Amino acid sequence: MNQPTTPDETAPAVSRERADLLEALAKQRHFLRFTTRDLTDEQAGQRTTAGELCLGGLIKHVASVERGWVAFILEGASAMPDFTKMTEEDFARRADEFRMLPGETLAGVLKGYEEVAHRTDELIASLPDLDADHALPAAPWFEGDARWSARRVLLHIVAETAQHAGHADIIRESLDGAKSMG
C-alpha cells in the first residue's frame, strides 16, 4: 500500500500549522489514489454508478480543482473562471474532467495529480502569509463580497479531496468490491 507523501525532509522547517495542513492533505490524497490500486486504464474509466463519475475522472477533477485554487491563492479571482459567464461549451470541457478521455491513462492521470500536489505542497511550505486573501470569483454559489484567505482555500482543498476520496471509495467498491478502509 502506498503511504501518504510527506514534505521533503531536506526542506526548511515549516510551522506546525503548515505541517498539519500538509499532513491532512497528504492523507486525503493517499485515500483518493489508493482507490486506483491495481486497476487497468479501462477500469479507471469505468462508471459504476448512475452518475458520470469514474476513478480516473475523479482524480483529474481533484487535480484541476487544486490547480485552480492554488492559482487563486497566487493571483486572485482572475486566475479562475467567471462561472456566471460560462457557455455550454465551457461546461462541456469541464465535464471532461470527470471521465477518462481517449488516449488518457491512469498512470498519466496519477502523474498529473502528483505534479499538482507537489506544487501545492511547495506553496504551503513557502507562502509568506496564510492570512493573505482575495475576493472570490464570480459564481452563483459564492456571496458577492466574500473573501478567502490562503488558509481557507487550503482547508477547502483538503475538504474537496476528502469528499472525492469518499466518492472514489464507493466507485471502487462498486467496481470490484475492493475497499479503501474497513
N, C-alpha and C positions, 0 to 999 in steps of 0.2 A: 504494500500500500504506500502511495506517495505521501510524504509528510508535508505539512504546511511549510511554505517558504518563509524564511526569516531574513531580516536585513543582513547585509554583508557585514561580517564581524570586523572587517578592517576599516569600515566607515567610522566617522566620528560618532561619539556617543549621542544618542537622541534623548530628549526629555522623557519622563515616564509617560506623560500623556501621549506623546508621539509613538512611543513603543507600544502602548496599549492600542492605539489606532492601527498600527502595523500588524500587531498580533491578531486583532479581531478580524481585520480584512484578510489576512493570510488564512485564518481558519475557515472563513466562509468560502474563499476561493478554492481551498482544498476540497471542501464538500462538493462544490459545483463540479470541479474537474474530476473528482473521484467517481461521479456518476457515469463517466465515459470509459472507465477502465475496461479493457479487453473488448471493445466494440469495433466493428468494421465501419467504414465510411457509410455504407448503406444503412446500418443500424443507427448510426448517429444522426442520419437524416430522416429516420422513420417517425411518423406521427403515431402515437399510441393512444391518444385521447381525442375527444371531439374537436378540440382546438387545433390551431395551426402549429403548435409548438413541437419542436424536436430538440434533442440534446445539443446537437451541433449548432442549431439556430439560437438556442438559449445562450450558449457561450458567446456566439457572435454578438448577440444583443447586449449582453452584460459588458463585453469589451467596448462596444460602441458607446454605451451609456457612460461608462467610466471615462473613456477618452473625452467625451463631450463635457463632462463635469470638470475634469482636470483643465480643459481649455477654458472653461468658465472661471475657475479659480485664478488662472493666469491672465485672462483677457477680459472677463466680464461677459455680459449678456450678448455682446456682438459675436462671440465665438459659437453661439448656439442658434438654432433655427428660430424664427419667429413663427411659432406654431399657429398663430391666428391667421397667417397668410400662406400656409402650405396648400399646395394643389393636390389633386388626386394622384398625380404622378409622383409628387414628393412623398405622399403616404405610401404609395406602392413600393418606392425604393426603400423606405423604412421597413416595410413588411418583409422585404428580402432578408433583413437581419434575423428573422425568426425561422429561416429554413436554410438547408444546405443547398446551394446552387450547383449546377453542373460544373464539374472541374474542381470544386472545393473538396478538401479532405479534412478529416478530423484532426490529423496531425497539423495541418496548416492553420486550422481554426484555433487549436490549442497554442500553437506558437504565436499567433497574433495576440491572443489573450495574454500570454506570458510577457510579451513586449509592452503591452499597455500596463500591465501590473507593475512591471519594473519601473516604468516612467512614473507611475503614481507613487510607488514606494520611495523613489528618489525625491519626489516633490514633498511628501510628508516629512521626510527627514531634513529637508533643506529649506522649506518655505520660511521666510523671515518672521511671519506673523500669522498665526492661525485665526486671529480676530479680523483680519482684513476681509472686507465684504464687498459685494456688488449687488446691484438691483437684479432681480431675477428676469429672465427673458419673458417676452410676451407669450402667454399661454392661458387658455381658459381655466386651468387648474391652479394657477398662482394668483395670489392677491396682487393687484396692480402696483402697489408700492412696497412689496416685500423685498427684503434684502437677506442674503445668506452669507454668513462668514465661511471662510475656508473650512473651519472646523465643522460647521453644519453640513457643508457639502460632503465632506469626508464621511460623516456619520450617515448621510443619505446613501453614499456608495456602499457602505457596509450593509445597510438595511436592504438595498436593492439586490446586492449579491446574495444575501441570506434568503430573501424571498424567492429568488430564482433558483437557488440551490434546492429549496423545498419543492419547487415545480419540477426540477430535474429529477429529484428522487422519485416522485410519482411517475414520471415518464419512464424512468429506468425500470422501476418495479413492474409497470405495465408491459414493458418490452420483453423482459425475460425473467422477472421475479427477483432480480438482484436488488439488494437494499444498500443504502449508504450507511444507515445506522439501524440498530435493533435487530 
